[in-house]
Amino acid sequence: MRELTSERVKEAFGSSKIKFITNIDDLKSELFIINWHQKNLLLMSSSNFSGIDYKEFADKILELSR
């Protein structure tokens, strides 16, 4: 399988607005500045998000939705 790059993802989705993040700390930084009230979050990965604690992560996202 060819390496997945930001450019390939943007091209595949037909949008330059796609954020392609490969580092878990960068992902958290991006997601934790958003007000999640009445918004959805879809996470896609071919692995396990660097062993993220999903409970802790979900609790933080839910806290940001209030």
C-alpha positions as CSV (number, residue, x, y, z in Angstrom):
1,M,0.0,0.0,0.0
2,R,1.3,3.4,-0.9
3,E,2.0,5.9,1.9
4,L,-1.1,8.0,2.8
5,T,-0.3,11.7,2.5
6,S,-2.3,14.8,3.2
7,E,-2.4,15.6,-0.5
8,R,-3.8,12.1,-1.4
9,V,-6.5,12.4,1.3
10,K,-7.6,15.8,0.2
11,E,-7.7,14.7,-3.4
12,A,-9.7,11.6,-2.6
13,F,-12.3,13.6,-0.7
14,G,-12.2,16.4,-3.2
15,S,-11.6,19.1,-0.6
16,S,-8.6,21.2,0.5
17,K,-10.4,21.7,3.9
18,I,-9.5,18.2,5.1
19,K,-7.2,18.2,8.2
20,F,-4.8,15.2,8.0
21,I,-3.3,14.6,11.4
22,T,-0.8,11.9,12.2
23,N,0.2,12.8,15.7
24,I,-2.1,12.0,18.7
25,D,-1.1,15.1,20.6
26,D,-1.8,17.3,17.5
27,L,-5.1,15.5,17.2
28,K,-6.1,16.3,20.8
29,S,-5.0,19.9,20.5
30,E,-7.2,20.3,17.4
31,L,-10.2,18.6,18.9
32,F,-10.0,20.1,22.4
33,I,-10.4,23.7,21.1
34,I,-13.8,23.0,19.4
35,N,-17.1,23.6,21.1
36,W,-18.8,20.2,20.4
37,H,-22.4,21.3,21.2
38,Q,-24.6,19.7,18.6
39,K,-21.7,18.5,16.6
40,N,-20.6,15.0,15.6
41,L,-17.1,13.5,15.6
42,L,-15.9,10.7,13.3
43,L,-12.4,9.3,13.9
44,M,-10.9,7.1,11.2
45,S,-7.7,5.2,11.7
46,S,-5.9,2.1,10.5
47,S,-4.6,1.5,14.0
48,N,-5.5,2.4,17.6
49,F,-4.8,6.1,17.8
50,S,-1.5,5.5,19.6
51,G,-3.2,3.7,22.5
52,I,-5.4,6.6,23.4
53,D,-7.6,6.2,26.5
54,Y,-11.0,6.4,24.8
55,K,-12.9,6.9,28.1
56,E,-10.8,9.9,29.1
57,F,-10.9,11.2,25.5
58,A,-14.7,10.9,25.3
59,D,-15.2,12.5,28.7
60,K,-13.2,15.5,27.5
61,I,-15.1,15.8,24.3
62,L,-18.4,15.5,26.2
63,E,-17.3,18.2,28.6
64,L,-16.6,20.5,25.6
65,S,-20.1,19.9,24.3
66,R,-21.9,21.6,27.2
